[in-house]
Amino acid sequence: MELKGSRDCGNSPKNQRVQDLSVALAAGDEATLSQLVDEDAVWEIAGRRIVEGRKAIIAAAGAPEVEALTVNHAIAHGRAGAANGRLRLANGDGMAFCDILEFTNAKARSVRRITTLRVPL
């Protein structure tokens, strides 16, 4: 998968974790999701479904048809974070996305809740 990362991550480990999570959700990166997602986390894909638990989130993440991901912004403050950007699928379709994160604490070591918004372009 081709990746263009956000400029927001340079000096911020928390912003980098936000971007890493969005990339892992798009790519189905089991290792990264295992590290960043709390065991009891909930992932709501708005208007589509709610996935509960780390194992289920890992199973639901990723799509082989994602060819490219651009993260425009990845920001974090306190116990919240968000990343937005665009996905390009193998069939040429595009999709805008926004992942909104709630961390288990202000150190942002693991994610308790993810809300994903996706809009076809």
KEDRENMAR-759709 format. One record per atom (N, C-alpha, C): residue number from 1; atom name; x, y, z. Coordinates in steps of 0.2 Angstrom, whole numbers, plus 2048, in hexadecimal, padded with zeros to 3 digits. Example, Ala and Ser with C-alpha at 12.3 -4.5 7.8 and 13.67 -1.06 7.14 Angstrom:
<nodes>
1;N;842;7E4;827
1;CA;83E;7EA;827
1;C;842;7F0;827
2;N;840;7F5;823
2;CA;844;7FB;824
2;C;840;800;827
</nodes>
This chain:
<nodes>
1;N;804;7FA;800
1;CA;800;800;800
1;C;804;806;800
2;N;803;80B;7FC
2;CA;807;811;7FB
2;C;804;816;801
3;N;809;819;805
3;CA;807;81D;80A
3;C;80A;824;80A
4;N;806;829;80B
4;CA;808;830;80B
4;C;806;832;812
5;N;80B;833;817
5;CA;809;835;81E
5;C;808;83C;81F
6;N;805;83E;824
6;CA;804;845;827
6;C;80B;848;829
7;N;80B;84F;828
7;CA;810;852;82B
7;C;810;854;832
8;N;80A;852;835
8;CA;809;853;83C
8;C;80C;84F;841
9;N;810;84A;83E
9;CA;813;845;843
9;C;81A;846;844
10;N;81D;84B;841
10;CA;824;84C;842
10;C;827;84C;849
11;N;824;850;84E
11;CA;827;850;854
11;C;822;84E;85A
12;N;81D;84A;858
12;CA;817;848;85C
12;C;816;840;85C
13;N;819;83D;861
13;CA;817;836;861
13;C;810;834;861
14;N;80C;838;865
14;CA;805;837;865
14;C;802;838;85E
15;N;804;83D;85A
15;CA;801;83E;854
15;C;803;838;84F
16;N;809;835;850
16;CA;80C;830;84C
16;C;807;829;84E
17;N;806;828;854
17;CA;801;823;856
17;C;7FB;823;853
18;N;7F8;829;852
18;CA;7F1;82A;84F
18;C;7F2;828;847
19;N;7F7;82A;844
19;CA;7F8;829;83D
19;C;7F9;821;83C
20;N;7FE;81E;841
20;CA;7FF;817;840
20;C;7F9;813;841
21;N;7F4;815;845
21;CA;7EE;811;846
21;C;7EA;812;840
22;N;7E9;818;83D
22;CA;7E5;818;837
22;C;7E8;814;831
23;N;7EE;814;830
23;CA;7F2;810;82B
23;C;7F1;809;82D
24;N;7F1;807;833
24;CA;7F0;800;835
24;C;7E9;7FD;833
25;N;7E4;802;835
25;CA;7DD;800;833
25;C;7DC;7FF;82C
26;N;7DF;803;828
26;CA;7DE;803;820
26;C;7E2;7FD;81E
27;N;7E8;7FB;820
27;CA;7EC;7F6;81E
27;C;7EB;7EF;821
28;N;7E7;7EF;827
28;CA;7E6;7E9;82A
28;C;7ED;7E7;82E
29;N;7F0;7EB;830
29;CA;7F7;7EA;833
29;C;7F6;7E7;83A
30;N;7F6;7E0;83B
30;CA;7F4;7DD;841
30;C;7F9;7DF;847
31;N;800;7DF;845
31;CA;805;7E1;84A
31;C;803;7E8;84D
32;N;802;7ED;849
32;CA;801;7F4;84C
32;C;7FB;7F4;850
33;N;7F5;7F1;84D
33;CA;7EF;7F1;850
33;C;7EF;7EE;857
34;N;7F3;7E8;857
34;CA;7F4;7E5;85E
34;C;7F7;7E9;863
35;N;7FC;7ED;861
35;CA;7FF;7F2;866
35;C;7FB;7F8;868
36;N;7F7;7FA;863
36;CA;7F4;801;864
36;C;7ED;800;867
37;N;7E9;7FB;865
37;CA;7E2;7FA;867
37;C;7E1;7F6;86E
38;N;7DD;7F9;872
38;CA;7DC;7F6;878
38;C;7D8;7F0;877
39;N;7D8;7EB;87C
39;CA;7D5;7E4;87B
39;C;7CE;7E5;87A
40;N;7CB;7EA;87E
40;CA;7C3;7EB;87E
40;C;7C1;7F1;87A
41;N;7C5;7F3;875
41;CA;7C4;7F9;871
41;C;7BE;7F8;86C
42;N;7BB;7FD;86A
42;CA;7B5;7FD;866
42;C;7B6;801;860
43;N;7B5;7FE;85A
43;CA;7B6;802;853
43;C;7AF;803;850
44;N;7AD;809;850
44;CA;7A7;80B;84C
44;C;7A8;80D;845
45;N;7A6;80A;840
45;CA;7A7;80C;839
45;C;7A0;80F;838
46;N;79F;816;838
46;CA;799;819;838
46;C;795;817;832
47;N;78E;815;834
47;CA;78A;813;82F
47;C;78A;80C;82D
48;N;78F;809;82F
48;CA;791;802;82C
48;C;790;7FD;832
49;N;795;7FD;837
49;CA;795;7F8;83C
49;C;799;7FA;842
50;N;798;7F7;847
50;CA;79C;7F8;84D
50;C;7A0;7F1;84F
51;N;7A6;7F2;850
51;CA;7AB;7EC;851
51;C;7AD;7EC;858
52;N;7AD;7E7;85C
52;CA;7AF;7E7;863
52;C;7B4;7E2;864
53;N;7B9;7E5;868
53;CA;7BF;7E1;86A
53;C;7C5;7E1;865
54;N;7CB;7E1;868
54;CA;7D1;7E1;864
54;C;7D1;7DC;85E
55;N;7D0;7D6;860
55;CA;7D0;7D0;85B
55;C;7CB;7D2;855
56;N;7C5;7D4;857
56;CA;7C0;7D5;851
56;C;7C2;7DB;84D
57;N;7C5;7E0;850
57;CA;7C8;7E6;84D
57;C;7CD;7E4;848
58;N;7D2;7E0;84A
58;CA;7D7;7DE;846
58;C;7D4;7DA;840
59;N;7CF;7D5;841
59;CA;7CC;7D1;83C
59;C;7C8;7D6;837
60;N;7C6;7DB;839
60;CA;7C2;7E0;835
60;C;7C6;7E5;831
61;N;7CC;7E6;833
61;CA;7D0;7EB;830
61;C;7D3;7E9;82A
62;N;7D5;7EE;826
62;CA;7D8;7ED;820
62;C;7D4;7EB;81A
63;N;7D6;7EC;814
63;CA;7D2;7EB;80E
63;C;7D7;7EA;809
64;N;7D8;7E4;806
64;CA;7DD;7E3;801
64;C;7DC;7E8;7FB
65;N;7D7;7EB;7FA
65;CA;7D6;7EF;7F4
65;C;7D9;7F6;7F5
66;N;7DB;7F8;7FC
66;CA;7DE;7FE;7FD
66;C;7E5;7FF;7FA
67;N;7E6;803;7F5
67;CA;7EC;804;7F2
67;C;7F0;80A;7F4
68;N;7ED;80F;7F7
68;CA;7F1;815;7F9
68;C;7ED;818;7FF
69;N;7F1;81B;803
69;CA;7EE;81F;809
69;C;7F2;825;80A
70;N;7EE;82A;80A
70;CA;7F1;831;80C
70;C;7EE;833;812
71;N;7F2;835;817
71;CA;7F0;838;81D
71;C;7F1;83F;81D
72;N;7EC;843;81D
72;CA;7ED;84A;81D
72;C;7EF;84D;824
73;N;7EC;84B;829
73;CA;7ED;84D;82F
73;C;7EC;848;834
74;N;7F1;847;839
74;CA;7F0;843;83F
74;C;7F2;847;845
75;N;7ED;848;849
75;CA;7EE;84C;84F
75;C;7EB;848;856
76;N;7EE;84A;85B
76;CA;7EC;847;862
76;C;7ED;84D;867
77;N;7E8;84D;86C
77;CA;7E9;851;871
77;C;7E5;84E;877
78;N;7E8;84D;87D
78;CA;7E5;84A;882
78;C;7E4;842;881
79;N;7DD;841;882
79;CA;7DB;83A;881
79;C;7D8;839;87A
80;N;7D8;83E;875
80;CA;7D5;83D;86F
80;C;7DA;83E;869
81;N;7D8;83C;863
81;CA;7DC;83D;85D
81;C;7D8;83C;857
82;N;7DB;83E;852
82;CA;7D7;83D;84B
82;C;7DC;83D;846
83;N;7DA;83A;840
83;CA;7DE;83A;83A
83;C;7D9;83A;834
84;N;7DB;83E;82F
84;CA;7D6;83E;829
84;C;7DB;83D;823
85;N;7D7;83B;81E
85;CA;7DB;83B;817
85;C;7D7;838;812
86;N;7DA;834;80D
86;CA;7D7;831;808
86;C;7DA;82A;807
87;N;7D6;826;804
87;CA;7D8;81F;802
87;C;7D7;81E;7FB
88;N;7DB;81B;7F7
88;CA;7DA;819;7F0
88;C;7D9;812;7F0
89;N;7D4;80F;7ED
89;CA;7D3;808;7EC
89;C;7D5;806;7E5
90;N;7D6;7FF;7E5
90;CA;7D9;7FC;7DF
90;C;7D5;7FD;7D9
91;N;7CE;7FE;7DA
91;CA;7CA;7FF;7D4
91;C;7CA;807;7D2
92;N;7CE;80B;7D5
92;CA;7CE;812;7D4
92;C;7CA;816;7D8
93;N;7C5;814;7DB
93;CA;7C1;818;7DF
93;C;7C5;81B;7E5
94;N;7C2;820;7E7
94;CA;7C6;824;7ED
94;C;7C1;824;7F3
95;N;7C3;825;7F9
95;CA;7BF;826;7FF
95;C;7C3;82B;804
96;N;7BF;82F;806
96;CA;7C2;834;80C
96;C;7C0;830;812
97;N;7C5;831;817
97;CA;7C4;82D;81E
97;C;7C6;832;823
98;N;7C3;831;829
98;CA;7C5;834;82F
98;C;7C4;82F;835
99;N;7CA;82E;838
99;CA;7CA;829;83E
99;C;7CA;82E;844
100;N;7C5;82D;849
100;CA;7C5;831;84F
100;C;7C7;82C;855
101;N;7CC;82D;859
101;CA;7CE;829;85E
101;C;7CD;82B;865
102;N;7CB;826;869
102;CA;7CB;828;870
102;C;7D0;823;874
103;N;7D5;826;877
103;CA;7DB;822;87A
103;C;7D8;820;881
104;N;7DC;81B;884
104;CA;7DA;819;88A
104;C;7DD;81E;890
105;N;7E2;822;88E
105;CA;7E4;827;892
105;C;7E8;82C;88E
106;N;7EA;831;891
106;CA;7ED;837;88E
106;C;7F4;835;88B
107;N;7F7;830;88D
107;CA;7FE;82E;88A
107;C;7FD;82B;883
108;N;7F6;829;882
108;CA;7F5;826;87B
108;C;7F8;820;879
109;N;7F9;81C;87E
109;CA;7FC;815;87D
109;C;7F8;810;879
110;N;7F1;810;87B
110;CA;7ED;80C;877
110;C;7E6;80F;876
111;N;7E2;80D;871
111;CA;7DC;810;86F
111;C;7D6;80C;872
112;N;7D1;810;875
112;CA;7CB;80D;878
112;C;7C5;80D;873
113;N;7C5;812;86F
113;CA;7BF;813;86A
113;C;7C2;816;863
114;N;7BF;813;85E
114;CA;7C1;816;857
114;C;7BA;817;854
115;N;7B9;81D;851
115;CA;7B4;81F;84D
115;C;7B6;821;846
116;N;7B4;81D;841
116;CA;7B7;81E;83A
116;C;7B1;820;836
117;N;7B2;826;832
117;CA;7AE;829;82D
117;C;7B1;827;827
118;N;7AD;825;822
118;CA;7B0;824;81B
118;C;7AA;826;816
119;N;7AD;82A;811
119;CA;7A9;82D;80C
119;C;7AB;82C;805
120;N;7A8;828;801
120;CA;7AA;827;7FA
120;C;7AB;82E;7F6
121;N;7B0;82E;7F2
121;CA;7B1;834;7EE
121;C;7AF;833;7E7
</nodes>
